[in-house]
Protein backbone atom coordinates (compact mmCIF):
# COMPACT_ATOMS: atom_id res chain seq x y z
CA UNK A 1 0.00 0.00 0.00
CA UNK A 2 1.26 3.49 -0.80
CA UNK A 3 1.78 5.43 2.44
CA UNK A 4 0.96 8.73 0.69
CA UNK A 5 -2.18 8.13 -1.37
CA UNK A 6 -3.48 4.83 0.06
CA UNK A 7 -3.29 2.95 -3.26
CA UNK A 8 -3.66 -0.81 -2.97
CA UNK A 9 -3.53 -3.16 -5.89
CA UNK A 10 -6.93 -4.62 -4.97
CA UNK A 11 -7.76 -6.06 -8.39
CA UNK A 12 -5.38 -8.36 -10.26
CA UNK A 13 -5.85 -6.20 -13.36
CA UNK A 14 -4.36 -3.14 -11.59
CA UNK A 15 -0.62 -2.42 -11.49
CA UNK A 16 1.29 -3.41 -8.36
CA UNK A 17 2.42 0.13 -7.39
CA UNK A 18 0.75 3.51 -7.50
CA UNK A 19 3.50 4.95 -9.75
CA UNK A 20 2.91 2.13 -12.24
CA UNK A 21 -0.82 2.85 -12.03
CA UNK A 22 -0.10 6.53 -12.72
CA UNK A 23 2.03 5.59 -15.74
CA UNK A 24 -0.84 3.48 -17.06
CA UNK A 25 -3.29 6.32 -16.47
CA UNK A 26 -0.94 8.75 -18.25
CA UNK A 27 -0.80 6.43 -21.25
CA UNK A 28 -4.59 6.75 -21.35
CA UNK A 29 -4.83 10.51 -20.73
CA UNK A 30 -2.12 11.51 -23.18
CA UNK A 31 -4.07 10.12 -26.14
CA UNK A 32 -7.30 11.91 -25.20
CA UNK A 33 -8.44 14.93 -27.25
CA UNK A 34 -6.86 18.29 -26.59
CA UNK A 35 -8.60 20.38 -25.35
CA UNK A 36 -9.71 19.62 -22.69
CA UNK A 37 -6.29 18.01 -21.92
CA UNK A 38 -7.48 15.81 -19.08
CA UNK A 39 -3.88 14.63 -18.65
CA UNK A 40 -3.08 17.78 -16.64
CA UNK A 41 -5.82 16.91 -14.14
CA UNK A 42 -4.39 13.42 -13.56
CA UNK A 43 -0.86 14.81 -13.18
CA UNK A 44 -1.92 17.42 -10.62
CA UNK A 45 -4.11 15.07 -8.55
CA UNK A 46 -1.35 12.46 -8.38
CA UNK A 47 1.32 15.05 -7.58
CA UNK A 48 -0.70 16.59 -4.75
CA UNK A 49 -1.35 13.17 -3.21
CA UNK A 50 2.39 12.44 -3.28
CA UNK A 51 3.76 15.60 -1.71
CA UNK A 52 6.47 15.08 0.82
CA UNK A 53 8.73 17.42 2.75
CA UNK A 54 11.62 18.55 0.63
CA UNK A 55 9.61 18.88 -2.58
CA UNK A 56 10.09 22.13 -4.41
CA UNK A 57 7.56 24.86 -3.65
CA UNK A 58 6.65 25.04 -7.35
CA UNK A 59 5.59 21.37 -7.43
CA UNK A 60 3.39 21.92 -4.39
CA UNK A 61 1.94 25.21 -5.61
CA UNK A 62 1.31 24.15 -9.20
CA UNK A 63 -0.37 20.89 -8.23
CA UNK A 64 -2.69 22.67 -5.81
CA UNK A 65 -3.21 25.48 -8.33
CA UNK A 66 -4.47 22.94 -10.87
CA UNK A 67 -6.94 21.42 -8.40
CA UNK A 68 -8.21 24.85 -7.36
CA UNK A 69 -8.71 25.99 -10.94
CA UNK A 70 -10.63 22.86 -11.95
CA UNK A 71 -12.81 22.59 -8.84
CA UNK A 72 -13.48 26.22 -8.01
CA UNK A 73 -13.17 27.90 -11.40
CA UNK A 74 -14.32 25.14 -13.78
CA UNK A 75 -11.05 25.25 -15.73
CA UNK A 76 -10.01 22.60 -18.23
CA UNK A 77 -6.67 20.86 -18.10
CA UNK A 78 -5.48 23.00 -21.00
CA UNK A 79 -6.38 26.18 -19.11
CA UNK A 80 -4.49 24.88 -16.08
CA UNK A 81 -1.45 24.08 -18.20
CA UNK A 82 -1.51 27.57 -19.71
CA UNK A 83 -1.85 29.13 -16.23
CA UNK A 84 1.16 27.11 -15.05
CA UNK A 85 3.15 28.43 -18.00
CA UNK A 86 2.19 32.03 -17.25
CA UNK A 87 2.82 31.70 -13.52
CA UNK A 88 6.24 30.10 -14.13
CA UNK A 89 7.35 33.39 -15.73
CA UNK A 90 6.35 35.40 -12.65
CA UNK A 91 9.29 37.58 -11.63
CA UNK A 92 8.05 37.51 -8.03
CA UNK A 93 8.78 33.78 -7.54
CA UNK A 94 10.97 34.52 -4.53
CA UNK A 95 7.88 35.81 -2.74
CA UNK A 96 5.63 32.82 -3.51
CA UNK A 97 4.07 31.15 -0.47
CA UNK A 98 5.65 27.97 0.84
CA UNK A 99 2.74 25.78 1.91
CA UNK A 100 3.46 23.09 4.46
CA UNK A 101 2.87 19.47 3.55
CA UNK A 102 0.69 17.40 5.85
CA UNK A 103 -0.29 13.74 5.68
CA UNK A 104 -3.86 13.18 4.54
CA UNK A 105 -6.27 10.36 4.00
CA UNK A 106 -7.66 10.61 0.48
CA UNK A 107 -11.04 9.11 -0.46
CA UNK A 108 -9.86 8.40 -4.04
CA UNK A 109 -6.53 7.60 -5.65
CA UNK A 110 -5.18 6.57 -9.03
CA UNK A 111 -6.39 3.00 -8.50
CA UNK A 112 -10.01 4.12 -8.25
CA UNK A 113 -9.62 6.00 -11.52
CA UNK A 114 -8.00 3.07 -13.33
CA UNK A 115 -10.79 0.80 -12.11
CA UNK A 116 -13.29 2.90 -14.07
CA UNK A 117 -14.02 1.88 -17.65
CA UNK A 118 -12.05 3.87 -20.26
CA UNK A 119 -13.95 6.71 -21.91
CA UNK A 120 -16.46 9.07 -20.32
CA UNK A 121 -16.71 6.99 -17.14
CA UNK A 122 -12.95 7.16 -16.51
CA UNK A 123 -12.83 10.84 -17.48
CA UNK A 124 -15.56 11.53 -14.93
CA UNK A 125 -13.59 9.51 -12.34
CA UNK A 126 -10.58 11.77 -12.99
CA UNK A 127 -12.73 14.81 -12.25
CA UNK A 128 -14.06 13.19 -9.06
CA UNK A 129 -10.46 12.38 -8.05
CA UNK A 130 -9.43 16.01 -8.54
CA UNK A 131 -12.41 17.27 -6.56
CA UNK A 132 -11.99 14.80 -3.70
CA UNK A 133 -8.28 15.57 -3.42
CA UNK A 134 -8.94 19.31 -3.29
CA UNK A 135 -11.66 18.86 -0.68
CA UNK A 136 -9.29 16.79 1.49
CA UNK A 137 -6.91 19.77 1.80
CA UNK A 138 -8.96 22.61 3.33
CA UNK A 139 -5.91 24.08 5.08
CA UNK A 140 -4.41 24.93 1.67
CA UNK A 141 -7.48 26.57 0.15
CA UNK A 142 -6.95 30.18 1.23
CA UNK A 143 -3.24 30.25 0.41
CA UNK A 144 -3.83 28.74 -3.03
CA UNK A 145 -6.80 31.00 -3.81
CA UNK A 146 -4.65 34.02 -3.05
CA UNK A 147 -1.70 32.61 -5.02
CA UNK A 148 -3.88 31.92 -8.07
CA UNK A 149 -5.74 35.21 -8.01
CA UNK A 150 -2.70 37.43 -7.45
CA UNK A 151 -0.95 38.90 -10.45
QUIWO-V27515 format. One line per field, one symbol per residue. phi: phi as a letter, one per 20 degrees, with the letter a starting at -180 (. if undefined). A space follows every 10 residues. Layout:
phi: ???
This chain:
phi: .ffedngcgm dgfeffdfff ffffffffff efgcfelfgf fffffffffd fcgnffgfff ffffgffgff fedmfeffff gffgffffef fegfeffcfe dcfcddfcbg fffffffgog ffffffffff ffffffcffe gfffgfgfee e
